[in-house]
Amino acid sequence: MAEFGVLVLPRPDAPQEVKLLEEMGFDVALIPDSQALAREVYVTLTACAANTSRITLGTGITNPLTRHPSVTASAIASLNDFSGGRALLGIGRGDSAVRKIGHEIAPLRPYRAYIEAVRGLLAGEAVEYDGARFELEWLSRPVQKPVPVDMAASGPKNLALAGELADRTSMWLPADVELIARAAASVRAGTENAHRDPATMQLGVYLPCFLSPDLSKAREQVRGVAAVGVNFFAWDKSVRLEDLPAPLAAEAQRLRGQYSFGGHGQSESAHARLLSETFIDWACVVGSAEACVDRLRGIFAQGIRYVYFVVGALGTSVEDRHKVLKVLTEQVLPHFK
């Protein structure tokens, strides 16, 4: 049975929105970790945990640069205790949280070391990291079920690393079945290289989505989020854009050097305005519930177990978000649950 989650902004009303998601039947609520753009993620998650009883709660997405691994492990393990075992650690190499403070994303080698340290700490082990040896001394042993690590990835090397290390790999890619199938193959290759049982890895996708009979409005509402996804490829000068699928290559070429974190996630930003409607239709799920169901069927056929909906961009109104959530609950999720 498929699993569905929603990315929730850490606003004052986040606990109420997460409670609504729980009542609607969603399985996961994720809160972004981007300290310059939004309120503190773990404070928000704890408030959400106090207001709910079933839904899984996670970071969507934290990073290895703004917090020491002991801080991340202690925070998510504390949330797990407080919520009765409902925590999920979503982590990536860094985006707005690090770019907003003048840093670049983490290289793969130190990222691997960070993930290995966090996983060891969550399992109740003493770990060695950056020349020191330490553990979460307060954590009850034995740890029966460590907090799952959910690595977000887009590029093939990062996807393969997630296949080696993660419990879940969440792919942030255009909603194209061929692209998702290739990415899933990269994750499975990493799993095989690590001699892991493939059954220990769950595959999922982040899916920018806005359902509305007004297709022009739907496109505008996801434009800012679509640009975030394109920039995952455009920022890295080592990426050969000509090797990307044609629709993605063209948009990445337009955005390369143009993306501004001053307008991160915002549809009205200058860089987001560079995206074509054709690309948005290809990369996102916009329009009718029927179109969403069709896209999801193709996606789940690639071995995908779960979907995280990103409903609109920064600036999408609460009213519009709730309308989309209602359509998803009543007309989309019943096809897969």
C-alpha positions as CSV (number, residue, x, y, z in Angstrom):
1,M,0.0,0.0,0.0
2,A,1.3,3.4,-1.0
3,E,2.3,6.0,1.6
4,F,1.7,9.7,1.3
5,G,3.2,12.7,3.0
6,V,3.1,16.5,2.7
7,L,5.7,19.2,3.2
8,V,4.4,21.7,5.7
9,L,5.9,25.2,6.2
10,P,7.0,25.9,9.8
11,R,4.5,28.7,10.4
12,P,2.6,29.3,13.7
13,D,-0.4,27.2,12.3
14,A,1.8,24.2,11.4
15,P,0.5,22.1,14.3
16,Q,-3.1,22.7,13.1
17,E,-2.2,21.8,9.5
18,V,-0.4,18.7,10.6
19,K,-3.4,17.7,12.7
20,L,-5.6,18.2,9.6
21,L,-3.3,16.0,7.5
22,E,-3.6,13.3,10.1
23,E,-7.4,13.5,10.1
24,M,-7.3,13.4,6.3
25,G,-5.4,10.1,6.3
26,F,-1.9,11.3,5.3
27,D,1.0,9.2,6.7
28,V,3.9,11.7,7.0
29,A,4.3,15.5,7.6
30,L,7.7,17.0,6.9
31,I,8.9,20.4,8.1
32,P,11.8,22.2,6.3
33,D,15.0,23.0,8.1
34,S,16.1,26.4,6.8
35,Q,16.9,28.7,9.7
36,A,17.2,32.0,7.7
37,L,13.8,31.4,6.0
38,A,11.7,29.8,8.6
39,R,11.1,29.0,12.3
40,E,13.2,26.3,14.0
41,V,12.3,22.9,12.7
42,Y,12.6,20.9,15.9
43,V,10.5,23.3,17.9
44,T,7.9,23.1,15.2
45,L,8.0,19.3,15.0
46,T,7.6,19.0,18.8
47,A,4.6,21.3,18.7
48,C,3.2,19.1,15.9
49,A,3.8,16.0,17.9
50,A,1.9,17.4,20.9
51,N,-1.1,18.0,18.6
52,T,-1.2,14.6,16.9
53,S,-1.1,10.9,17.7
54,R,-0.5,8.9,14.6
55,I,1.2,10.7,11.8
56,T,4.9,10.3,11.2
57,L,6.9,13.6,11.7
58,G,10.2,14.4,10.0
59,T,12.6,17.0,8.8
60,G,12.2,17.9,5.2
61,I,15.1,18.5,4.8
62,T,17.9,19.0,7.3
63,N,21.6,19.1,6.3
64,P,25.1,18.1,7.6
65,L,26.5,21.6,7.8
66,T,24.5,23.7,10.3
67,R,24.4,21.1,13.1
68,H,27.0,18.7,14.5
69,P,25.9,15.1,14.1
70,S,25.4,14.7,17.8
71,V,23.0,17.6,17.8
72,T,21.0,16.3,14.9
73,A,20.9,12.7,16.4
74,S,19.9,14.0,19.8
75,A,17.2,16.3,18.4
76,I,15.5,13.7,16.2
77,A,15.9,11.0,18.9
78,S,14.3,13.3,21.4
79,L,11.4,14.0,19.0
80,N,11.1,10.2,18.6
81,D,10.7,9.7,22.4
82,F,8.3,12.6,22.7
83,S,6.1,11.5,19.8
84,G,6.0,7.8,20.8
85,G,8.3,6.6,17.9
86,R,6.9,8.7,15.1
87,A,10.1,10.5,14.0
88,L,11.8,10.4,10.7
89,L,15.2,12.1,9.8
90,G,15.0,13.6,6.3
91,I,18.4,14.9,5.3
92,G,20.2,16.1,2.2
93,R,23.6,17.7,1.3
94,G,22.2,21.3,1.9
95,D,20.2,23.9,0.0
96,S,18.8,27.2,1.3
97,A,19.9,26.5,4.9
98,V,23.5,26.6,3.9
99,R,23.4,28.9,0.8
100,K,21.7,31.6,2.8
101,I,24.6,31.8,5.2
102,G,27.3,31.8,2.5
103,H,28.2,28.1,2.3
104,E,28.2,25.5,-0.4
105,I,26.6,22.1,-0.1
106,A,28.5,19.3,1.6
107,P,30.8,17.2,-0.6
108,L,30.0,13.5,-0.7
109,R,32.9,12.2,1.4
110,P,32.1,14.3,4.5
111,Y,28.4,13.8,3.9
112,R,29.0,10.0,4.1
113,A,30.9,10.4,7.4
114,Y,28.1,12.6,8.8
115,I,25.4,10.1,7.9
116,E,27.4,7.2,9.3
117,A,27.9,9.1,12.6
118,V,24.2,10.0,12.9
119,R,23.1,6.4,12.2
120,G,25.5,5.0,14.7
121,L,24.4,7.5,17.4
122,L,20.7,6.7,16.7
123,A,21.5,3.0,17.1
124,G,23.0,3.6,20.6
125,E,26.6,3.3,19.5
126,A,29.7,5.3,20.3
127,V,31.0,6.9,17.1
128,E,34.2,8.5,15.9
129,Y,33.8,11.8,14.0
130,D,36.1,14.7,13.3
131,G,38.8,13.3,15.7
132,A,36.4,12.7,18.7
133,R,34.6,9.7,20.1
134,F,31.2,10.2,21.6
135,E,27.7,8.8,22.0
136,L,24.2,9.8,23.1
137,E,24.6,8.9,26.7
138,W,21.0,9.6,27.6
139,L,19.6,7.3,24.9
140,S,17.9,4.2,26.4
141,R,19.6,0.9,25.4
142,P,19.1,-1.3,23.6
143,V,17.6,0.8,20.9
144,Q,14.8,-1.4,19.5
145,K,14.0,0.7,16.5
146,P,16.3,3.6,15.6
147,V,14.9,6.6,13.9
148,P,14.8,5.9,10.1
149,V,17.2,8.0,8.0
150,D,15.6,9.4,4.8
151,M,18.2,10.8,2.4
152,A,17.0,13.2,-0.3
153,A,18.9,13.1,-3.6
154,S,18.8,14.1,-7.2
155,G,22.1,13.3,-8.9
156,P,23.4,9.7,-9.6
157,K,26.3,9.8,-7.1
158,N,24.1,11.1,-4.3
159,L,21.4,8.6,-5.2
160,A,23.9,5.7,-5.0
161,L,25.2,6.9,-1.7
162,A,21.7,6.9,-0.3
163,G,21.3,3.4,-1.6
164,E,24.3,2.4,0.6
165,L,23.4,4.3,3.7
166,A,19.7,5.2,4.0
167,D,16.5,3.5,5.2
168,R,14.6,5.6,2.7
169,T,15.7,7.5,-0.4
170,S,13.5,10.4,-1.5
171,M,14.2,11.5,-5.0
172,W,13.6,15.2,-5.9
173,L,13.3,14.9,-9.7
174,P,10.9,16.0,-12.5
175,A,7.8,13.7,-12.3
176,D,8.9,11.8,-15.4
177,V,8.7,8.0,-15.2
178,E,11.8,7.3,-17.3
179,L,13.9,9.7,-15.2
180,I,12.6,8.2,-12.0
181,A,13.3,4.7,-13.2
182,R,16.9,5.7,-13.9
183,A,17.3,7.3,-10.5
184,A,15.8,4.2,-8.8
185,A,18.4,2.1,-10.6
186,S,21.2,4.3,-9.2
187,V,19.8,3.8,-5.7
188,R,19.6,0.0,-6.2
189,A,23.1,-0.1,-7.5
190,G,24.3,1.6,-4.3
191,T,22.3,-0.9,-2.2
192,E,23.9,-3.8,-4.1
193,N,27.4,-2.3,-3.7
194,A,26.9,-2.2,0.0
195,H,25.7,-5.8,0.0
196,R,22.4,-4.7,1.5
197,D,19.1,-6.5,1.3
198,P,17.1,-4.4,-1.3
199,A,14.1,-4.9,1.0
200,T,15.7,-2.7,3.6
201,M,15.5,0.3,1.2
202,Q,12.2,2.2,0.5
203,L,12.1,4.5,-2.5
204,G,10.0,7.7,-2.7
205,V,9.7,11.0,-4.5
206,Y,9.1,14.6,-3.7
207,L,6.3,15.8,-6.0
208,P,5.4,19.4,-6.7
209,C,1.7,19.5,-7.0
210,F,-1.2,21.8,-7.4
211,L,-4.7,20.5,-8.5
212,S,-7.1,23.0,-9.9
213,P,-9.5,23.3,-12.9
214,D,-7.6,26.5,-13.6
215,L,-4.5,25.2,-15.2
216,S,-2.8,28.6,-15.5
217,K,-3.2,29.1,-11.8
218,A,-1.9,25.6,-11.0
219,R,1.2,26.2,-13.1
220,E,1.8,29.5,-11.3
221,Q,1.4,28.0,-7.9
222,V,4.1,25.4,-8.4
223,R,6.5,27.5,-10.5
224,G,8.7,28.4,-7.6
225,V,9.0,24.8,-6.4
226,A,9.8,23.6,-9.9
227,A,12.7,26.1,-10.0
228,V,14.1,24.7,-6.8
229,G,14.2,21.3,-8.4
230,V,15.9,22.6,-11.6
231,N,18.5,24.4,-9.5
232,F,19.6,21.1,-8.0
233,F,21.2,20.4,-11.4
234,A,21.9,23.9,-12.6
235,W,24.1,25.1,-9.7
236,D,26.8,22.4,-10.1
237,K,29.2,23.5,-12.9
238,S,30.5,19.9,-13.1
239,V,27.1,18.7,-14.3
240,R,27.1,18.4,-18.1
241,L,23.7,19.9,-18.8
242,E,23.7,18.3,-22.3
243,D,23.6,14.9,-20.7
244,L,20.3,15.7,-18.9
245,P,16.9,14.8,-20.4
246,A,16.1,17.4,-23.0
247,P,13.3,19.2,-21.0
248,L,15.4,19.4,-17.9
249,A,18.6,20.4,-19.8
250,A,16.9,23.4,-21.5
251,E,15.5,24.8,-18.2
252,A,18.8,24.1,-16.3
253,Q,20.7,26.0,-19.0
254,R,18.4,29.0,-18.5
255,L,18.7,28.9,-14.7
256,R,22.4,28.3,-14.5
257,G,23.9,31.3,-12.9
258,Q,20.5,33.0,-12.6
259,Y,19.1,31.3,-9.4
260,S,18.8,33.7,-6.5
261,F,18.3,32.4,-3.0
262,G,16.7,35.8,-2.2
263,G,13.7,34.4,-4.1
264,H,14.0,30.7,-3.1
265,G,10.8,28.8,-3.6
266,Q,8.9,31.8,-4.8
267,S,6.9,31.7,-8.0
268,E,7.3,35.5,-8.6
269,S,11.1,35.4,-8.5
270,A,13.0,36.3,-11.7
271,H,14.6,32.9,-12.0
272,A,11.2,31.1,-11.6
273,R,9.8,33.2,-14.4
274,L,12.4,31.6,-16.8
275,L,10.6,28.2,-16.6
276,S,8.4,27.3,-19.5
277,E,4.8,26.1,-19.1
278,T,5.8,23.0,-21.0
279,F,8.4,22.2,-18.5
280,I,6.1,22.7,-15.5
281,D,3.6,20.4,-17.0
282,W,6.3,17.7,-17.5
283,A,8.0,18.2,-14.1
284,C,5.1,18.7,-11.8
285,V,1.6,17.4,-11.3
286,V,-0.9,20.2,-12.2
287,G,-4.5,20.3,-13.2
288,S,-7.1,17.6,-12.5
289,A,-7.3,14.8,-10.0
290,E,-7.6,12.3,-12.8
291,A,-4.3,13.6,-14.3
292,C,-2.7,13.2,-10.8
293,V,-3.9,9.6,-10.5
294,D,-2.5,8.8,-14.0
295,R,0.9,10.3,-13.1
296,L,1.0,8.5,-9.8
297,R,0.3,5.1,-11.3
298,G,3.2,5.5,-13.6
299,I,5.5,6.6,-10.8
300,F,4.5,3.8,-8.4
301,A,5.1,1.3,-11.3
302,Q,8.8,2.1,-10.9
303,G,9.0,0.6,-7.5
304,I,8.2,3.8,-5.6
305,R,6.7,3.2,-2.2
306,Y,5.8,6.7,-1.1
307,V,5.2,10.3,-2.3
308,Y,5.8,13.6,-0.5
309,F,3.5,16.2,-2.0
310,V,4.9,19.8,-2.2
311,V,1.6,21.7,-2.5
312,G,2.3,25.0,-4.2
313,A,5.3,27.3,-3.6
314,L,6.1,29.9,-0.9
315,G,3.3,32.4,-1.0
316,T,0.5,29.8,-1.8
317,S,-2.4,30.7,0.5
318,V,-3.5,28.4,3.3
319,E,-7.0,28.4,1.7
320,D,-5.6,27.2,-1.7
321,R,-3.4,24.6,0.0
322,H,-6.3,23.1,1.9
323,K,-8.4,23.0,-1.3
324,V,-5.7,20.9,-2.9
325,L,-5.3,18.7,0.1
326,K,-9.1,18.1,0.1
327,V,-9.0,17.0,-3.6
328,L,-6.0,14.7,-2.9
329,T,-7.8,13.1,0.0
330,E,-11.1,12.6,-1.7
331,Q,-10.2,11.9,-5.3
332,V,-6.6,10.8,-5.4
333,L,-5.4,8.8,-2.3
334,P,-8.4,6.3,-2.4
335,H,-7.0,4.9,-5.6
336,F,-3.8,3.8,-3.8
337,K,-4.8,3.0,-0.3
